[in-house]
Amino acid sequence: MAAAVVALGLAAFWLVVHPPRLTIARAPDDVMLSVEDVRIRAADGVTLAGWFVARAEAPAIVLLHGYPAEKSDLLPIAAALAPRFAVLLMDLRYFGQSGGRATTLGFRERGDLQRAVAWLHDRGHARVGVFGFSLGGAIALLAAAEDPNIRAVAAYAPFADLRVLGWETYGPFVYLMRLWARVFLGADITRPAPVDAAARLAIPVLLIASREDEQIGLHHTELLRAALAGNPRADVRVLARGRHGETAAGFERSLVEFFRAHL
């Protein structure tokens, strides 16, 4: 019986860090964008793939998709931002065209984002903001707490704590999954938590969530709201409707206004 439980924990962990990749049938041409193919090397040698929409001397925005999607998912947002900002759409490690044997759900990805921000600085973009959806939003909060070059963060439906989300999804198996993470990835990938990172932020933060989100419950937003309470430049907006990933009318415009105000 014990062996079966351990095996189930291993299987659950393996599926979480090796999910089937979601392919988005959308290309830059579909939203009238001309992009430069970008390759950025992560600290551990993984090659990260991106699309860059250039705009000389403008602030830059990094866009991070959710789990288990790819950068194409955020092309409509990129198109809305591109008239005023340089935009870098990144495939998170393991997803899309990026390398990597597994997703680490934010643990290594926060360093990957910092590499992307440094790449933008090398291209002459000193003012950099980040928008992330779901996992991408959690990564944005984690990285911003460590990298002063990230000037503003907008996050839609990020989780507050991977341990909390893991318990909600897998129950007590989450303890075994954390054990297997130490074995295969060399770390407890649930730490640091986005909620702890948010508590250290003094930069402008726009946090967006929906009451109807069936994947990241509203209590994650409330945990993050409490963590951001000491930040006078944090704005938390809760949508009345919308499932995970659905956006209301004017969503892109609100992002443009946020980044215009703070970059």
GIBEL-V976603 format. One record per backbone hydrogen bond with DSSP energy under -1.0 kcal/mol. CO is the residue of the C=O (numbers start at 1). NH is the residue of the N-H. E is the energy in kcal/mol with one decimal. If there is no record, write none. Layout:
BEGIN
co nh e
CO NH E
CO NH E
END
This chain:
BEGIN
co nh e
1 5 -2.0
2 6 -2.4
3 7 -2.4
4 8 -2.4
5 9 -2.3
6 10 -2.2
7 11 -2.5
8 12 -2.5
9 13 -2.3
10 14 -2.7
11 15 -2.1
12 16 -1.9
13 17 -2.2
14 18 -1.0
17 103 -2.0
24 26 -2.2
27 30 -1.5
28 31 -1.5
28 33 -2.2
29 32 -1.4
36 52 -2.4
38 50 -2.3
40 48 -3.3
42 45 -1.9
46 42 -3.3
47 99 -3.5
48 40 -2.6
49 91 -2.9
50 38 -2.9
51 89 -2.7
52 36 -2.3
53 87 -2.1
55 58 -1.7
59 86 -2.4
60 129 -2.7
61 88 -2.8
62 131 -2.9
63 90 -2.1
64 133 -2.2
66 69 -1.5
68 22 -3.1
70 73 -1.8
71 74 -1.9
72 75 -1.6
74 78 -2.4
75 79 -2.6
76 80 -1.5
77 81 -1.9
78 82 -2.4
81 84 -1.9
81 85 -1.9
86 61 -2.5
87 53 -3.4
88 63 -2.8
89 51 -2.3
92 95 -1.8
95 98 -2.0
99 94 -3.2
104 107 -1.9
106 110 -1.6
108 112 -1.6
109 113 -2.5
110 114 -1.5
111 115 -1.7
112 116 -1.8
113 117 -2.4
114 118 -2.2
115 119 -2.1
116 120 -2.0
117 121 -2.2
118 122 -2.3
119 123 -1.1
120 125 -2.4
121 124 -1.8
127 60 -2.8
128 151 -3.2
129 62 -2.4
130 154 -2.7
131 64 -2.3
132 156 -2.4
133 136 -2.3
134 138 -2.1
135 139 -2.4
136 140 -2.0
137 141 -2.0
138 142 -2.3
139 143 -2.8
140 144 -2.3
141 145 -1.4
143 146 -1.5
143 147 -1.9
147 150 -1.8
152 130 -2.1
153 206 -2.6
154 132 -2.1
155 208 -2.8
156 134 -3.3
160 195 -2.6
161 165 -2.3
162 166 -2.7
163 167 -2.3
164 168 -2.2
165 169 -1.6
166 170 -3.5
167 171 -1.9
170 173 -1.5
171 174 -2.1
172 175 -1.6
173 177 -2.4
174 178 -2.1
175 179 -1.6
176 180 -2.5
177 181 -1.9
178 182 -1.7
179 183 -1.7
180 184 -2.9
181 185 -2.7
187 189 -1.1
188 191 -1.7
193 197 -2.0
194 198 -2.9
195 199 -1.2
197 200 -1.6
198 201 -1.4
204 153 -2.1
205 235 -2.9
206 155 -2.9
207 237 -3.2
208 157 -3.0
209 239 -3.8
210 213 -1.3
217 220 -1.8
218 222 -2.0
219 223 -2.1
220 224 -2.1
221 225 -3.0
222 226 -2.2
223 227 -1.8
224 228 -1.9
226 229 -1.0
228 231 -2.3
231 234 -1.7
233 205 -1.6
235 207 -2.9
237 209 -2.0
239 211 -2.6
243 246 -2.4
248 251 -1.8
250 254 -2.1
251 255 -1.5
252 256 -2.3
253 257 -2.4
254 258 -2.1
255 259 -2.6
256 260 -2.3
257 261 -2.0
258 262 -1.3
259 263 -1.8
END
